[in-house]
Amino acid sequence: MDLQLHGHTALITGSSAGIGAAIAGALAAEGCRVVVHGRRESVAADVAAEITATGGQAEVVIGDVTEPGRLPQIVSAAESAGVDIVVANAGPFAEHRWEDATAADWREALDGNVIATAALISALLPGLRRRGWGRVITIGSRASITPLPNMVEYSAAKAAVVNLTVSLAQHLAGSGVTANCVSPGVILTPSLRQMFMDRYPPGTQWSDVEAVLASEYAPNPVGRFGRAEEVADVVTFVASPRAGYLNGAVLRVDGGITGAA
């Protein structure tokens, strides 16, 4: 299926590693020009270099989305590139329970996941409206629907991300711009894999232990952890002209963990 992404340009915040980097790579592979964003220039540049090495188009913008003073340069780079797809992936997370989550922890979660996301989208909306076509995609979490007791402020912040996305879709009625949220479950990152493998003797194969670990840590009907590429594939479709009738939706990429436990 041709996703018709040639000629489109996407900004993916927090795309110097992990899910964000996978999204940038997937969009570029479909012919979309991408703006890789991160806080460390060398790391973001490596992601962009990997994309261009395989024939894709990529450039880099650096800045912390939670710092208001940095927002104008990120927006300016996006506008200069002609961005018509915005993937708001950046957002901090931390593990806190009600007993130890401080007011500062709550502020950090809300600033990084909600306020920074809303500020970025608001700044880019005029350009999207002028073009008469666009995609805004936020990255939620399964915690937005089933709050995690060890990530209380993060769960609440991601619930707000879902809420603002649905209200944004309504706000953009008739503009040609859609807004959707993709909510991953537990995604296997290098650090997560290493954390688990440290429990086992050297030489243990991941394929031998993943199903057991998934049943303990993230029980879901698929029986394993998700992959960043699987989230990226969903985001890529949602970003495409093929998804024109998909709007105000929350798409769970979590193996069915929501409601399964």
Secondary structure, DSSP 8 states (H G I E B T S, - for coil): -----TT-EEEETT-SSHHHHHHHHHHHHTT-EEEEEES-HHHHHHHHHHHHHTT--EEEEE--TT-GGGHHHHHHHHHHHT--EEEE-------B-TTT--HHHHHHHHIIIIIHHHHHHHHHHHHHHHHT-EEEEEE--GGGTS--TTBHHHHHHHHHHHHHHHHHHHHTTTTTEEEEEEEE--B--HHHHHHHHTTS-TT--HHHHHHHHHHHHS--TT-S-B-HHHHHHHHHHHHSGGGTT--S-EEEESTT-TTT-
